[in-house]
Amino acid sequence: MTRKLAIFLAGLVVVAACGYRRNGVVFDGFEGPDLSKYWQTNKFLPGAVEIQSSVVRAGSGAARITLRPGDQIPQEEGSELERAELLESKRLWPVEESAYEYSFSLFVPQDFPITSTRLVIAQWKHRCPVEECTPGHPTLAIRYESGELFITKQAAARREVLYRAGDDIRNRWLDFRFRIRFSRTQNGRIKGWLGDRMIVDHKGRTAYPRAGGYTGRAVFYFKVGLYRDRMSEPMTLYVDEYRRQRLPDDLAFGDPESLHDPS
């Protein structure tokens, strides 16, 4: 093997391990031994996230996220919160009045506990530029409580339910896709699919007003994993096939396949 070929092959290994960007698409198939550069690690404790090959949506790897009783990141110790979440890298955070597409696959195991405890498994939050903002809830969230999957939007004091499904979601991959424009005005938009079926088509405000501390240009961040109130049982969730892309505004809310890069 020549030296140039060896360097080229080594580069392919690095790309596979760290995810890649192509034509503006950020992709992570969780194929490497460690988390890629697209994720921050400050929202879970050591050992909570593992790349494994037993349960995958595609390829040979997926992230297994396990939340155990008492798992609290340092700044939340003593509170009612427990979490193990992958937080998107800061350089990928969406900004207001621009359109984005996100897709990712989640697997909830058959033995996942059915509980009424608050549980968020994916969310987009409006970044608070001060110490604390009100309200502090996600602007868009996927929740699983009492055996029911539902999607909520909040851009004011009241939370809205955009989608609700009572069928058992366990033991199968859930392929989500969202097209989102965060806006403090009626220009906001959310379209969502579960598999090939559209489940959300919302028009209206999708960001908090400046009152309550949300001053300056609105910036948002995506998290996926397990975020709950305290429980005595562990939970495990699998994540695979994460994609994120900024979209041209004139095409963002048309045909869902027109901009999807399957590679």
C-alpha positions as semicolon CSV with decimal commas, in nm:
position;residue;x (nm);y (nm);z (nm)
1;M;0,000;0,000;0,000
2;T;0,137;0,340;-0,097
3;R;0,165;0,621;0,155
4;K;-0,094;0,835;-0,032
5;L;-0,344;0,550;-0,036
6;A;-0,289;0,488;0,335
7;I;-0,357;0,857;0,412
8;F;-0,671;0,851;0,194
9;L;-0,809;0,540;0,368
10;A;-0,732;0,688;0,709
11;G;-0,928;0,995;0,608
12;L;-1,228;0,779;0,519
13;V;-1,216;0,623;0,864
14;V;-1,218;0,969;1,026
15;V;-1,515;1,079;0,813
16;A;-1,709;0,764;0,903
17;A;-1,639;0,814;1,272
18;C;-1,720;1,184;1,286
19;G;-2,011;1,216;1,045
20;Y;-1,991;1,435;0,736
21;R;-2,120;1,742;0,557
22;R;-2,216;1,719;0,193
23;N;-2,415;1,974;-0,007
24;G;-2,501;2,150;0,317
25;V;-2,633;1,832;0,480
26;V;-2,496;1,746;0,824
27;F;-2,520;1,370;0,880
28;D;-2,430;1,135;1,162
29;G;-2,499;0,762;1,135
30;F;-2,314;0,689;1,463
31;E;-2,077;0,454;1,284
32;G;-1,756;0,542;1,467
33;P;-1,638;0,426;1,809
34;D;-1,705;0,768;1,965
35;L;-1,954;1,050;1,931
36;S;-1,895;1,279;1,634
37;K;-1,807;1,648;1,648
38;Y;-2,172;1,735;1,589
39;W;-2,263;1,671;1,954
40;Q;-2,180;1,833;2,285
41;T;-2,139;1,611;2,590
42;N;-2,244;1,841;2,875
43;K;-2,603;1,716;2,895
44;F;-2,529;1,360;3,007
45;L;-2,309;1,187;3,263
46;P;-2,012;0,967;3,165
47;G;-2,130;0,625;3,048
48;A;-2,483;0,735;2,960
49;V;-2,420;0,736;2,582
50;E;-2,263;0,444;2,400
51;I;-2,217;0,365;2,031
52;Q;-2,329;0,005;1,980
53;S;-2,416;-0,232;1,695
54;S;-2,696;-0,452;1,836
55;V;-2,985;-0,216;1,760
56;V;-2,943;0,001;1,448
57;R;-3,165;0,172;1,191
58;A;-2,905;0,165;0,914
59;G;-2,535;0,089;0,882
60;S;-2,358;-0,082;1,169
61;G;-2,397;0,160;1,460
62;A;-2,644;0,366;1,662
63;A;-2,630;0,560;1,987
64;R;-2,772;0,394;2,297
65;I;-2,875;0,648;2,561
66;T;-2,939;0,520;2,913
67;L;-3,078;0,732;3,195
68;R;-3,049;0,590;3,545
69;P;-3,220;0,708;3,864
70;G;-3,028;0,999;4,008
71;D;-2,851;1,094;3,683
72;Q;-2,825;1,472;3,712
73;I;-2,577;1,698;3,541
74;P;-2,382;1,909;3,794
75;Q;-2,582;2,230;3,758
76;E;-2,909;2,044;3,827
77;E;-2,805;1,839;4,129
78;G;-3,076;1,841;4,395
79;S;-3,351;1,935;4,148
80;E;-3,638;1,722;4,016
81;L;-3,470;1,680;3,677
82;E;-3,284;1,381;3,536
83;R;-3,138;1,381;3,188
84;A;-2,917;1,210;2,932
85;E;-2,934;1,408;2,608
86;L;-2,725;1,466;2,299
87;L;-2,698;1,842;2,245
88;E;-2,629;1,965;1,895
89;S;-2,301;2,147;1,842
90;K;-2,335;2,521;1,888
91;R;-2,221;2,600;1,535
92;L;-2,528;2,417;1,402
93;W;-2,789;2,601;1,606
94;P;-3,076;2,738;1,392
95;V;-3,157;3,110;1,381
96;E;-3,492;3,280;1,347
97;E;-3,651;3,343;1,005
98;S;-3,447;3,071;0,833
99;A;-3,578;2,728;0,731
100;Y;-3,422;2,397;0,838
101;E;-3,489;2,029;0,790
102;Y;-3,413;1,776;1,063
103;S;-3,452;1,400;1,044
104;F;-3,359;1,130;1,292
105;S;-3,470;0,783;1,396
106;L;-3,560;0,673;1,750
107;F;-3,609;0,323;1,889
108;V;-3,798;0,268;2,216
109;P;-3,734;-0,087;2,349
110;Q;-4,022;-0,320;2,437
111;D;-3,937;-0,305;2,809
112;F;-3,939;0,075;2,820
113;P;-4,141;0,180;3,128
114;I;-4,489;0,322;3,075
115;T;-4,523;0,610;3,318
116;S;-4,705;0,939;3,360
117;T;-4,378;1,111;3,456
118;R;-4,286;1,401;3,230
119;L;-4,058;1,274;2,956
120;V;-3,917;1,459;2,653
121;I;-3,729;1,249;2,395
122;A;-3,642;1,525;2,144
123;Q;-3,672;1,902;2,164
124;W;-3,580;2,238;2,017
125;K;-3,531;2,519;2,269
126;H;-3,518;2,895;2,225
127;R;-3,180;2,994;2,368
128;C;-3,206;3,218;2,673
129;P;-2,940;3,494;2,654
130;V;-2,973;3,578;3,025
131;E;-2,956;3,366;3,339
132;E;-3,321;3,262;3,323
133;C;-3,607;3,326;3,079
134;T;-3,983;3,282;3,117
135;P;-4,134;3,056;2,994
136;G;-3,843;2,812;2,982
137;H;-4,015;2,526;2,801
138;P;-3,914;2,383;2,460
139;T;-4,061;2,559;2,160
140;L;-4,104;2,221;1,987
141;A;-4,088;1,886;2,164
142;I;-4,156;1,515;2,116
143;R;-4,293;1,370;2,439
144;Y;-4,379;1,017;2,557
145;E;-4,599;0,990;2,864
146;S;-4,851;0,730;2,983
147;G;-4,782;0,525;2,671
148;E;-4,876;0,814;2,444
149;L;-4,651;0,989;2,192
150;F;-4,730;1,355;2,136
151;I;-4,569;1,663;1,984
152;T;-4,604;2,005;2,143
153;K;-4,530;2,363;2,045
154;Q;-4,494;2,654;2,284
155;A;-4,432;3,017;2,196
156;A;-4,631;3,177;2,479
157;A;-4,757;3,082;2,825
158;R;-4,987;2,810;2,688
159;R;-4,858;2,489;2,534
160;E;-5,024;2,352;2,219
161;V;-5,046;1,986;2,120
162;L;-4,980;1,949;1,746
163;Y;-5,002;1,570;1,725
164;R;-5,106;1,283;1,950
165;A;-5,092;0,904;1,902
166;G;-5,197;0,640;2,151
167;D;-5,071;0,327;1,971
168;D;-4,773;0,143;2,116
169;I;-4,453;0,289;1,973
170;R;-4,218;0,043;2,143
171;N;-4,001;-0,212;1,966
172;R;-3,994;-0,033;1,629
173;W;-3,796;0,246;1,470
174;L;-3,967;0,584;1,451
175;D;-3,839;0,788;1,155
176;F;-3,906;1,157;1,218
177;R;-3,859;1,444;0,978
178;F;-3,931;1,810;1,052
179;R;-3,913;2,127;0,848
180;I;-3,906;2,428;1,073
181;R;-3,894;2,806;1,048
182;F;-3,860;2,962;1,391
183;S;-4,020;3,306;1,401
184;R;-4,167;3,548;1,654
185;T;-4,427;3,640;1,390
186;Q;-4,695;3,452;1,199
187;N;-4,422;3,362;0,949
188;G;-4,333;3,061;1,166
189;R;-4,388;2,715;1,022
190;I;-4,357;2,353;1,130
191;K;-4,417;2,052;0,907
192;G;-4,351;1,707;1,046
193;W;-4,357;1,349;0,921
194;L;-4,348;1,013;1,096
195;G;-4,229;0,773;0,831
196;D;-4,402;0,877;0,509
197;R;-4,706;1,022;0,685
198;M;-4,738;1,393;0,754
199;I;-4,842;1,441;1,116
200;V;-4,789;1,816;1,169
201;D;-4,860;2,117;0,949
202;H;-4,855;2,428;1,166
203;K;-4,845;2,794;1,069
204;G;-4,791;3,072;1,321
205;R;-4,551;3,196;1,585
206;T;-4,280;2,942;1,672
207;A;-4,051;3,150;1,898
208;Y;-4,097;3,334;2,225
209;P;-4,143;3,713;2,225
210;R;-3,868;3,934;2,362
211;A;-4,052;3,972;2,689
212;G;-3,939;3,724;2,951
213;G;-3,572;3,764;2,866
214;Y;-3,562;3,642;2,504
215;T;-3,386;3,951;2,371
216;G;-3,165;3,987;2,064
217;R;-3,168;3,761;1,762
218;A;-3,345;3,434;1,837
219;V;-3,123;3,124;1,832
220;F;-3,238;2,766;1,895
221;Y;-3,076;2,435;1,981
222;F;-3,172;2,071;1,927
223;K;-3,143;1,792;2,184
224;V;-3,236;1,425;2,162
225;G;-3,238;1,165;2,437
226;L;-3,411;1,134;2,773
227;Y;-3,522;1,432;2,984
228;R;-3,759;1,360;3,272
229;D;-3,865;1,427;3,627
230;R;-3,711;1,199;3,888
231;M;-3,798;0,829;3,865
232;S;-3,687;0,509;4,033
233;E;-3,657;0,316;3,703
234;P;-3,389;0,335;3,432
235;M;-3,474;0,411;3,069
236;T;-3,293;0,333;2,745
237;L;-3,348;0,491;2,402
238;Y;-3,164;0,443;2,071
239;V;-3,086;0,718;1,818
240;D;-2,967;0,679;1,459
241;E;-2,956;0,850;1,117
242;Y;-2,943;1,216;1,227
243;R;-2,954;1,473;0,945
244;R;-2,978;1,850;0,952
245;Q;-2,988;2,093;0,659
246;R;-3,057;2,460;0,606
247;L;-3,317;2,501;0,331
248;P;-3,393;2,766;0,068
249;D;-3,701;2,951;0,185
250;D;-3,877;2,919;-0,150
251;L;-3,856;2,537;-0,140
252;A;-3,865;2,461;0,231
253;F;-4,233;2,377;0,269
254;G;-4,309;2,209;-0,060
255;D;-4,243;1,845;-0,154
256;P;-4,076;1,673;0,147
257;E;-3,859;1,465;-0,086
258;S;-3,735;1,751;-0,300
259;L;-3,439;1,837;-0,077
260;H;-3,385;1,514;0,114
261;D;-3,038;1,370;0,066
262;P;-3,058;0,996;0,143
263;S;-2,682;0,939;0,139
